[in-house]
Amino acid sequence: MSDDRPETASTDIAIVGLALRLPGAADADTFWQRIRSGEELLTTFTDDELRAAGVAEELLSDPSFIKVSSLVEYGDFDADFFGIAPSEARLMDPQHRLFLELCWHALEDSGYDPARYPGDIGVFAGGGRHAYLRYIEPHYDHAEFLDGSIRGLQADIGNYGDSWPHASPTGSV
């Protein structure tokens, strides 16, 4: 019996799963539908909405102030699913939590079960700079964030892109 499959180089990859969360689109299908229909994916705010959010009147009257933002909807993070302590998850940048979820959704979208797949599976993902740590840093010693067990180093790990933990629901890297 001959193998008619073409030879592949060790550098070949296949993109078989996709996940994204963008302003106005919680998944790839919604994103493409909205793009095809020409819908706006940005949110424009009224002065009343901005006042309610604490924007100063002098800023609202500034003609160079743009009252538009790109908001991404985000729900609850299942820290247990990723093997992360809830107190550690509270210290993590929300973008980091979303990043972990999207990596898992991309794997699910591929249709592969990492617990049963005999080979290696990689998830290629990227992210940008974020500044969540500066918002929580003043609270390092506050019980709500520390829960008696987490120190500044743990907050750093959950907030710097080059040191994000490689947690997975299966416990593998």
QUIWO-V543050 format. One record per pair of residues at least 6 apart in sequence whose C-alpha atoms are under 6 Angstrom apart, sorted by sequence separation. I is the first residue (numbers start at 0). J is the second residue. D is the distance in whole Angstrom. If there is no record, write none. Layout:
<<I:J:D> <I:J:D>>
This chain:
<<20:26:6> <24:30:5> <156:162:5> <157:163:6> <19:26:5> <78:85:6> <156:163:6> <165:172:6> <19:27:6> <23:40:5> <22:40:6> <44:66:5> <43:66:6> <43:67:4> <42:67:5> <42:68:5> <41:68:6> <41:69:5> <92:131:5> <22:69:5> <22:70:5> <22:71:5> <21:71:6> <90:154:5> <91:157:4> <92:158:5> <91:158:6> <18:101:6> <81:166:6> <18:104:6> <81:167:5> <18:105:5> <81:168:5> <17:105:5> <80:168:6> <16:105:5> <16:108:5> <16:109:4> <15:109:5>>
